[in-house]
Amino acid sequence: MKMREHIEDGLKPLLGRRLWGSRRAADMEMFHFGERVPTTDSGGKRVEVGEYALHVQCAWRIVGPGGIFVGSGDAYEPPDGLTEASRPEFDWEKGNRRDERMQHFLAIEHPEGLLVESISADDVGGFGLDLNGKFQLEVFPHDSLPDEYWRLLRPGVDKAHFVVKGSAVEEFWT
């Protein structure tokens, strides 16, 4: 099976599910799909996660009718409205343009989430999820290293993780 086919098959559980949430841990974005599942995070705080989570550690972006709405590289830019005088204190890990725009996109512009309508992949680990409203989540590895690019998992469920790294696809049990 070609990598493209393997990825499209591995992402099939997302078809018909809604992208409704996203969080960032360092430079990894965690997109949440499907039903909301209450849980406790590592700090003891009550949070909701998706029945499926897509953890992305490579380049990604959300594109819509107006162009790129938000992308992984926005993490290294200050939030909108940050004045030039306060820019020297900017710490991307404490808040940035990516965090601000993702929160606005999902919580304000699309509070019900966006439905995954179709999936297309390539043979080097990248893929696109076509979402309703003419939006697309695009994930595209941008280096030649053997490291992990992204994974699909079911938080809190003892199931296999679908992992893409380098030029290989792996599935393993948690």
N, C-alpha and C positions, 0 to 999 in steps of 0.2 A: 504494500500500500504506500503510495506517495505521501510525503509529509502533508501536503495540502489536504488530501482526502482524510488523513488521520486527524488533523486539526478540525476540519469541518465536522467530522463524526464526533470528536471529543467535546465540541461546543454545542452540539444538538440540544442538550438539556436546557439551554438558554432560550431556545425558540419559544415564542409565545409568553415569555416571562418579562416582567417589567424591571428595567434599571431604575431604582428608586433612591439609592444612596451611595455615598462614597466617603472614604476616610483616607488620610495619609499617615503613614508611619515612615519617618525619614523621607526617602525619595520614592518609596513604593506606594502606589495608589491601590486601594482596595475597593472595587466596585461591587455593589450588592444588588442581587437580582431575585425575583420571586417573592415568596411570602416573607413577612417580617418575623424574625425569630428573636425573642428576648433572651438575653444572656448577661453574664458579668464579664467585664474585660479584665485584663491582668492587674489593673489597679483597684479592682473591687467595685468599679462603677457599673451600674445597670445601663446596658446599651441594646440596640436592636441591630441584628445582622441579617443578611439575606439568606434564604434557604440555599442559595449558591453565592459564592464569592469568587471574584476574579482578581487575583493579586498580580499587578503588573509592575515589573522592574525594568522595563525598557521604555523607549519613547512611545507616546500615545497622544491622541488628540480627539476632541469632539468637534466635528464639522457639521455645519448646518447651512441653511439657505443664505446666511450672511457671511459665510466663510468660517474660519477657525474660531470657535467660541472660547475654548480653553485647551491647553496642552501641557504635557509634562514639563516642558521648559519654563513655563510660567512660575514654577516654584522658586526660581532664582531671581524673580523680579518682585519689587515691593508691591503691596496692595495698591489698588487705585486710590488716588487722593493723597498718597504719602507725599509730603512736601519735600523739596530738594534739601531743605535745611535738616530734616530728620533722616534723610537717606543714609548718612554714615552709621546710624544706629541700627539699620535694617539687619535682621537676623532671619534668614529664610525659614529656619526650622520653627520659629515662633509664630509665623503667619506670613502669607505671601499672596501674590496675585492668583496663583493656582487654587489655593484654599478658598479664597474669596469668590472667585468665579465659579468653582464647582458648587459651592454652597448656594450661590445665587441661581445657578442653572437648575439644580435639582429641587431645592426647597421653595424657591419663589416662582420660577418660570414653569416648572414641570412637577408640581407637588405630588401628582398621582404616579409619576414615573413615566418612562418611555418604553413602549413595547418592542421587543426584539422581533423583527419581521423576517430577516434572512441573515445568512452567514456566508462570507466568502474568505478564503484563506490563500496564502501563497506557499511556496516550497522552502521558505527560509524562516518560518516561525511567525510570520505576520498574519493578521486577519482584520476583517472589518465586520462589525455588527450593524446592519441596517436597522434603524429605529424609526418608529412612526414620527411624523412631522418633518420628514426629510432630513433627519439627523443621522450621523454615523459615528460610532466609536471605532477609531482606527488604532491598531496596535502594530508597531513596526520596529523590530529589532534593528539596531543601527550600529552594531559592531560585529567582529568576527570571533569573539571570545566564546569559550564553551560554557559560560555561566548561564544561570537560569534567567529566562526572559519573562515568563509569566506562568501562572498555574490557575486551574479551576478546581475548586473544592467545595465541599458541603460542610460549613462550620458546625462543629459539635456532633457530626455524624461520622461513624467509623466506616468510611468509604474511601476508595482510592482517590488520590489527587492526580489530576491530569496535568503534567508538567512539560513545558517546552523550554529547552535550553540548547544553545549552540545549534547544531543541526540534528538534534535528536528529540524524540518525544518519549516520555517515560510515564508510566502509571505506577503508583506505589500506594500501599496501605499506610494509614497513619497509626 
